[in-house]
Amino acid sequence: MAEQKVLKVMKTHTDGRMLEELPDVKAAVTGDTLTLESKGLPGEKVVVRLTGGRPAGESLSRRQLDERLPKLLAGTVILGDKEHDRYTVLKTESPDTPGSIRSVSEGHIHPIIHTYVGPSEIGERVDDLLAANKPADALAVLDANSEGMPSDRETQYGLNVMYGRCHLDLGNIDAAEERFMAAVNLDAKKADGLYWIGEAFSKRGNANAALSFMRMALNRDTQDPDIYHMVGIYLMENRDYKNSENALNKAIGINGENADYHDALGDLYLRWDAPKKAIGPYSRAIMLAPNASMFANLGVAYQQTGAEGKAADCYERALSMEPNMPEAHYNLSMIYFGREDGEKSLAHARKALELAPDDLGYIWNVGVNLTYQKKYDEAITLYQHAREISPQTDWVHNDLGILYFQTGRFDESLASAQKAVECGPEDFSNWENLGKSLSAKSMFEEAKDAYGKAMKLCQEPEDLDRIFKAMRRIVERPGR
């Protein structure tokens, strides 16, 4: 009779680090045969031949494995002798040879009778494929393994959610909704199924239904903080700030060490016009996982609270980590402009525009700096470029008209002012500048009409006073 070698069974990470011994699983090698069985389930075993040729021995069906030995094969198991001088690794899914037993010490790979992949491992693989934008591959993984999945409610719930996510990413919204609804019918107390139904409605363009399901998800339990995080972001984007705050705080309550959750909470407070409240979450995010974007966000929070020194420090830190961040250069330019440091303001404004040459905001900022420094010709050339990019943007025509006016090019100033009014008839400043251009051309009655429309639209007393004085100069002009 062949000698039997008794082995330990250890569960491990996929990188080979051992986690814990599984004392309820018995493993033994007799000659060329490996036998695995659970001590808690006497008589139930898996027998695998370790030598070459066709696999032989007893085998349980996949469903029997699911029902009788779930803890035995749903993961990676090391089988090693007591002296640890030789061991064999059983992988449910080996990267190079799926469904294999590898004898590490000898470097051989042997076939096994049965391949089993547990629900948690399937979920991880599907998540990875979806994150890599490979929904068709993720769906194929589910199709290949779903038949042998355990029939308990929790496993089937997760399976339906995974199927729904694959269909959603593939654009099969009907199939996705059907799967998500099946999950909710299995367990309506869980948040993730409701969240994903909301996503499906959002993709249909039904924002009201999507928001309803998101809010329902917020009031359900889940131990997956990512669900609350995603719900919070969706609600934030749809201006439901209070419920968004609740969702993000729930995510943080489950996992307070995730920097993204704190960063999202800071974003929420900025959108909610509460920059002072944003400082804490952004600072916590930076403590956990600092990056350039987080420093830039914290800079915005400080800048909006008037702490421009701290804001500038944050933008400088952001640029030290990511020198080509246009928004940090833009915001620094605004700070230096306020300090009347024209050289630094223009330098950062130019850098932002260099990084995003067609951004109208960055064009405007460089134009303002050039105008402030009386570099009118360069500013005019820049605004002419902006006019080509966005011919229907009223402020481009308005600012260009002002520059033409300041350089004595009154015909061009009038043409630009008229175009500004055409594109933006609700902006009082367009009418005010049209009045100036008309006055310069001695078209006084038309100028009065333009100033009158400007006065009807403006709100601030100082604007009203300035426009009224311009109109009175027309009325009281000499030789009238």
Residue pairs with C-beta under 8 A, 6 or more apart in sequence:
2 30
2 31
3 30
4 28
4 29
4 30
5 28
5 29
5 30
5 81
6 26
6 27
6 28
6 82
7 27
7 28
7 29
7 79
7 80
7 81
7 88
8 21
8 27
8 78
8 79
8 80
8 81
8 82
9 21
9 22
9 25
9 26
9 27
9 36
9 77
9 78
9 79
10 18
10 19
10 20
10 21
10 22
10 77
10 78
10 79
10 80
11 18
11 19
11 20
11 21
11 22
11 75
11 76
11 77
11 78
12 18
12 19
12 75
12 76
12 77
12 78
13 19
13 76
14 76
16 78
16 89
18 78
22 71
22 72
22 77
23 39
24 38
24 39
24 40
24 71
25 36
25 37
25 38
25 39
25 71
25 72
25 77
26 35
26 36
26 37
26 38
26 39
27 34
27 35
27 36
27 79
28 34
28 35
29 35
29 50
32 49
32 50
32 51
33 47
33 48
33 49
33 50
33 57
34 47
34 48
34 49
34 50
34 79
34 88
34 101
35 45
35 46
35 47
35 48
36 45
36 46
36 47
36 48
36 69
36 72
36 73
36 90
37 43
37 44
37 45
37 46
37 69
38 44
38 68
38 69
38 71
38 72
41 68
41 69
44 60
44 64
44 68
44 69
45 58
46 58
46 59
46 60
46 65
46 69
46 72
46 73
46 113
46 114
47 57
47 58
47 59
47 113
48 55
48 57
48 101
48 112
48 113
49 55
49 56
49 57
49 110
49 113
50 88
50 101
50 103
50 110
51 110
52 110
55 111
55 112
55 113
56 113
57 113
59 113
59 114
60 68
60 69
60 114
62 114
62 116
62 147
62 148
63 148
65 73
65 114
65 116
65 148
66 116
66 148
66 149
66 150
66 151
67 150
70 118
70 150
73 90
73 92
73 114
73 116
73 118
74 92
74 116
74 117
74 118
74 119
74 120
74 121
75 92
75 118
75 120
75 121
76 89
76 90
76 91
76 92
77 89
77 90
78 87
78 88
78 89
78 90
79 87
79 88
79 89
79 90
80 86
80 87
80 88
81 87
85 105
86 105
87 104
87 105
88 101
88 102
88 103
88 104
89 101
89 102
89 104
90 101
90 112
91 100
91 101
91 102
92 99
92 115
92 116
92 117
92 118
92 121
93 99
93 115
93 117
93 121
94 100
94 102
94 109
96 109
97 109
98 115
99 111
99 112
99 114
99 115
100 109
100 110
100 111
100 112
101 109
101 110
101 111
101 112
102 108
102 109
102 110
103 109
103 110
116 148
117 145
119 149
119 150
119 155
119 158
119 159
122 141
122 142
122 145
122 149
122 162
123 158
123 162
125 138
125 141
126 138
126 141
126 142
126 162
126 165
126 166
129 135
129 137
129 138
129 141
130 138
130 165
130 166
130 169
133 169
135 165
135 166
135 167
135 169
135 170
136 166
136 170
138 162
138 165
138 166
138 169
139 163
139 166
139 167
139 170
142 159
142 162
142 163
142 166
146 159
146 163
149 155
149 156
149 159
153 186
153 187
154 187
156 186
157 183
157 186
157 187
157 190
157 193
158 183
160 179
160 180
160 182
160 183
160 186
160 193
161 179
161 180
161 183
161 192
161 193
161 196
163 175
163 179
164 175
164 176
164 177
164 178
164 179
164 180
164 183
164 196
164 200
165 176
165 196
167 173
167 175
167 176
167 179
168 176
168 196
168 199
168 200
168 203
173 200
173 203
173 204
176 196
176 200
177 197
177 200
180 193
180 196
180 197
180 200
181 193
181 197
183 190
183 192
183 193
183 196
184 190
184 193
184 194
184 197
187 193
188 220
189 220
189 221
190 220
190 221
190 222
191 217
191 218
191 220
191 221
191 222
191 224
191 227
191 228
191 231
192 217
192 222
192 224
192 227
194 213
194 214
194 216
194 217
194 220
195 213
195 214
195 217
195 227
195 230
195 231
197 213
198 209
198 210
198 211
198 212
198 213
198 214
198 217
198 231
198 234
199 210
199 234
201 207
201 209
201 210
201 213
202 210
202 234
207 238
210 234
211 235
211 238
211 240
214 231
214 234
214 235
214 243
215 235
215 240
215 243
217 227
217 231
218 228
218 231
218 235
218 243
218 246
218 247
218 250
222 228
223 254
224 254
225 250
225 251
225 252
225 254
225 255
225 258
225 261
226 251
228 247
228 248
228 250
228 251
228 254
229 247
229 248
229 251
229 258
229 260
229 261
229 264
231 244
231 247
232 244
232 245
232 246
232 247
232 248
232 251
232 264
232 265
232 268
233 244
233 264
235 241
235 243
235 244
235 247
236 244
236 264
236 267
236 268
236 271
239 271
241 268
241 271
241 272
244 268
245 265
245 268
245 272
248 261
248 264
248 265
248 268
249 265
251 258
251 261
252 258
252 261
252 262
252 265
255 261
257 288
258 288
259 284
259 285
259 286
259 288
259 289
259 294
260 285
262 281
262 282
262 284
262 285
262 288
263 281
263 282
263 285
263 293
263 294
263 297
265 278
265 281
266 278
266 279
266 280
266 281
266 282
266 285
266 297
266 298
266 301
267 278
267 297
268 278
269 275
269 277
269 278
269 281
269 301
270 278
270 297
270 300
270 301
270 304
275 300
275 301
275 302
275 304
275 305
276 301
276 305
278 297
278 298
278 301
279 298
279 301
279 302
279 305
282 294
282 297
282 298
282 301
283 298
285 294
286 294
286 295
286 298
290 321
291 321
292 317
292 318
292 319
292 321
292 322
292 325
292 328
293 318
293 322
293 325
295 314
295 315
295 317
295 318
295 321
296 314
296 315
296 318
296 325
296 327
296 328
296 331
298 314
299 310
299 311
299 312
299 313
299 314
299 315
299 318
299 328
299 331
300 311
300 331
302 308
302 310
302 311
302 314
303 311
303 331
303 334
303 335
308 335
308 338
311 331
311 335
312 332
312 335
315 328
315 331
315 332
315 335
316 332
318 325
318 328
319 325
319 328
319 329
319 332
322 328
324 355
325 355
326 351
326 352
326 353
326 355
326 356
326 359
326 362
327 352
329 348
329 349
329 351
329 352
329 355
330 348
330 349
330 352
330 361
330 362
330 365
332 344
332 348
333 344
333 345
333 346
333 347
333 348
333 349
333 352
333 365
333 369
334 345
334 365
336 342
336 344
336 345
336 348
337 345
337 368
337 369
337 372
342 369
342 372
342 373
345 369
346 366
346 369
346 370
346 373
349 362
349 365
349 366
349 369
350 366
352 359
352 362
352 365
353 359
353 362
353 363
353 365
353 366
356 362
358 389
360 386
360 389
360 390
360 393
360 396
363 382
363 383
363 385
363 386
363 389
364 386
364 395
364 399
366 382
367 379
367 382
367 383
367 386
367 399
370 376
370 378
370 379
370 382
371 379
371 403
376 403
376 406
376 407
377 407
379 403
380 400
380 403
380 404
380 407
383 396
383 399
383 400
383 403
384 400
386 393
386 396
386 400
387 396
387 397
387 400
390 396
392 423
393 423
394 420
394 421
394 423
394 424
394 427
394 430
395 420
395 424
395 427
397 416
397 417
397 419
397 420
397 423
398 416
398 417
398 420
398 424
398 427
398 429
398 430
398 433
400 416
401 412
401 413
401 414
401 415
401 416
401 417
401 420
401 433
401 437
402 413
402 433
404 410
404 412
404 413
404 416
405 413
405 433
405 436
405 437
405 440
410 437
410 440
410 441
411 441
413 437
413 440
414 434
414 437
414 438
414 440
414 441
416 437
417 430
417 433
417 434
417 436
417 437
417 438
418 434
418 437
420 427
420 430
420 433
420 434
421 430
421 431
421 434
421 450
424 430
426 457
427 457
428 453
428 454
428 455
428 456
428 457
428 458
428 463
428 467
429 454
431 450
431 451
431 453
431 454
431 457
432 450
432 451
432 454
432 458
432 463
432 466
432 467
432 470
434 447
434 450
435 447
435 448
435 450
435 451
435 454
435 467
435 470
435 471
436 447
436 470
438 444
438 446
438 447
438 450
439 447
439 470
439 474
444 474
444 477
447 474
448 471
448 474
448 475
451 467
451 470
451 471
451 474
452 471
454 467
455 464
455 467
455 468
455 471
458 464
458 467
